[in-house]
Amino acid sequence: MINKLKRRFIILAMAALAILLAVIVAGMNIINYEKVVSDADERIEVIEENYDRFLNVPGGSFMPQGDMIEQDDMDDDEDFDPDDMFDRDDEPFFGRGGEKGPFMTRDEAEESRFFIATAGADGEIQQVNVERISSVDEAEARSYAKEALSSGKDEGFVGEFRYSVENDGPGMRITFLDCGRVLESFRDFLRYSILMSLAGLAVMFGVITFFAGRIVRPVAESYEKQKRFITDAGHEIKTPLAIIKANIDLMDMELDKKRIDKAELKENLGDINGQVDRLADLTSDLVYLSRMEEGDGLVMSEIPLSDIVSETADSFGALAEEQGKTIKAEIEPMIAVQGSTKELEKLLSIVLENAIKYSSDPQIDLSLKKDGKNAVIEVRNQTDSELSNESLSHVFERFYRTDSSRNSATGGHGIGLSMASAIVNAHGGKISAHTTSGRDFIVTATLPL
């Protein structure tokens, strides 16, 4: 099931990433293409509006030749410049919108490569001018013009050329702008963006696959805990139910034999009552644990933690003495935290009761001290059984016991430390258990001051 969940996570993550990259790449290239078209249309508009002037800039067909200049003009004006004969305007080339519309500088005009064709009302090509482009001859220009007119569109692309059809009196004028370089740049950008996206997908596939196990691990652990909880809860409930049923069957047999021993009957009823109380306590503890984990109804205020720890240690002194044990407390005074007095008393009760119950040494150590911005409670006791830090990492799970036989002769349901963990978490703290020698059981609870 976990492997299936892992595969689904990888598939969904990769699908979402692929869709996101596809949208980004498509959006960027659509915007880029629209910019190419928009810039080309603006250039064509400027060319159409300034057709005559364009033919007089370098590269035009009507550049004045030296022998066309009258010698008298040169003699009359010592500062005479032949280039001023046809074009004295150094201003930019503006489109139909004037200075508020698209424009080109003279440098841009000189770099522009275009050709123009005219056609009659019947669509027949009449003239072409290819003086401003060297890569197209007249025959090709006519072919391009025919293709543009046959499309029935006022503007579009024919090969690498952007064209615009404009009514010019009784006929039409078709202006073609060479967009080869910008289209090649657009295609390069498209190609590289797709390749980079695919490379990114490949890298992310490896990253997601590598981290998928870690991402799914909490779900896997939760699933395993859920299965263990069902098994353990069933065990805890099944034992008292079996005892109750056995006592009821025994009482039924005695009734069938019409031989009723009051003392035996009272003992059986006592056993039944004890097991019912055990089930009631289990139910109450589970409800409390659920409430703590949800943080339901927990009222926080500033409380003197030092006093609470001291008073709780004193109250458990008598219980420890009954079992021939003592509690050695080292409590730093004047430590206060934000929390619930009732819940913190329960936390200390659970941890101390657990230490007294399982300690193999007469002394149980309890300490409270400040550590930076935290208050640290530590309870230490010795045990008969061998402990490991790996097994102690599970002691705060519901129904977990360090002994595999799950012997509950000492009483309890195995959820006391789970409740302690829930209380600490509800107070924004942390709780842990570890061993230093394999025989000492150390519980450390950290609460923010």
C-alpha positions, 0 to 999 in steps of 0.5 A, a space after each residue: 500500500 505504501 509503495 502504491 501511495 509513493 508511486 501515486 505521489 510521484 505521478 501526481 507531483 510530476 504531472 502537476 510540475 509538467 502542467 505548470 512548466 507547460 503553461 509557463 513555457 507556452 505563456 512565455 513563447 506566446 508573449 514572445 511571438 506576439 511581441 515579434 508580430 507587434 514589432 513587425 507590424 509597427 515597422 511595416 506601418 512606419 514603412 508604409 507611411 514613409 515609403 518615399 523617404 525610405 527610398 532616399 536613405 542609404 540602400 534606397 533606389 533613388 540615392 542621388 548620384 554625383 553626376 546628377 548634381 548641377 555644378 552651378 549649385 555647387 559654385 553658388 553654395 560653398 557648404 552644399 552637401 549632395 545628401 541634402 538634395 533629397 533629404 534634409 530631415 534627420 528626424 525619426 520616421 513616424 507611423 500614421 499615429 505621428 509622434 504618439 505612434 510607432 517610429 524608427 530612427 534613421 539607423 533602424 531604417 537603414 537596417 530594415 530589409 523590405 520589398 513592396 509590390 503593387 497589384 491592380 483591383 483584379 489582383 494581378 501584380 503590377 510592379 515590385 521594388 526589391 531595391 531594399 533587400 538583396 535576398 529576394 529578386 523580382 520573380 520571388 517578390 511577385 510569387 510572395 505577393 501572389 501568395 499573400 493576396 491568395 490568402 485573403 488576409 490583410 496581414 500575415 506571414 509568407 515564409 520569413 516575411 511579415 506582410 501587410 496589404 493596404 488599399 492604394 487607390 484603385 489597387 493594392 500595395 503589399 509591403 513585406 518585411 524581412 523577419 528572418 532574424 527575429 523569427 530565428 531568435 524566437 525559434 531558438 528561444 522556443 527550442 531552448 525553453 522546451 529543452 530546459 523544461 524537459 531537463 528540469 522535469 528529468 532533474 525534478 523526477 530524480 529529486 521527487 523520487 529521492 524524497 518521495 520516501 521521506 515525504 510518504 514516511 509520516 503517512 507510512 508511520 501513521 498507517 503502522 501506528 494505526 494498525 498497531 493501535 487497533 491490535 493493541 486496543 483489541 488486546 487491552 479490551 479482549 482481556 477484561 472481556 474474557 475475564 468477565 465472560 468466564 466469570 459469567 459462565 461460572 456463575 451460570 454453571 453454579 445456577 444450573 447446579 442450584 448450588 450457590 456459594 455466596 462467597 464465590 458469587 461475591 468474588 466473581 462479581 468483584 472480578 466482573 466489577 474490576 474488569 468493568 472499571 478497567 474498561 471504563 478507565 481505558 475509555 476515559 484515558 482514550 477520551 482524555 488523550 484525544 482531547 489533549 491531542 486536539 487541544 480542546 478546552 485547555 486554558 493557559 495561564 502563568 503558573 509556578 512550575 517549581 511549586 507544582 513539581 515540588 508538591 507533586 513530588 511530595 504527594 508521591 513520596 508516600 507511594 514510593 515509601 510503600 514500595 521501599 523507594 524514595 524520590 530525590 528531587 532537585 528543583 530550581 525555584 521561581 520557574 514559571 510557565 504558561 500552562 494548565 496546572 491540572 494538566 501539568 500535575 497529571 503529566 508529573 503524576 504519570 511520569 513519577 508513577 511510571 518511574 516508581 512502578 518500574 524502578 529496580 533501584 530504591 532511588 528515583 531522581 527528579 529534577 527541574 531546571 532552566 535551560 535557555 528559554 525553556 524549563 526542563 523536567 527530567 525523571 530518571 529510574 533504573 530498570 531490570 530489563 535491557 533498554 535501547 534508545 531505538 525501543 524507547 523512541 516508541 514509548 510515547 505511542 499508544 499501548 506500547 510496552 518495552 517488553 514484547 510479551 506485553 505483560 500488564 501485571 503491573 497494571 495500566 493500559 500502556 497509554 500513560 506516556 502517550 497522555 504525557 506526550 499529548 500534554 507536553 505537545 499541547 503546551 508547545 513543548 517536547 518530550 523524549 525518552 532515552 537511556 545512557 547505560 541500557 539500564 536507566 530510563 530517562 524521561 525529559 520534558 521541555 516546556 517554554 518559559 
